């Protein structure tokens, strides 16, 4: 088989068999929230602004939606301070 055959087959496979028919989500991870031991000098307004800018970037790049994960308040404790719960709601 010729190289052009395989090239054409590759285009066919990529164009017809591997069409993404799914939802693609972006993970937004806000900076550490007030009340967290990792929190540093950012106001809640700054944290929200940064998260919204990240969300805007994800949507501009074709993501279908977002998931917000409070990953930056690691390690995860079994108890949460009232401030952290209030900011996440």
Secondary structure, DSSP 4 states (H G I P E B T S, - for coil): --HHHHHHHHHHIIIII----S--EEEE-PPPPTTSTT--S--HHHHHHHHHHHHHHHHHTT--EEEE--GGGPSPPSS--HHHHHHH-
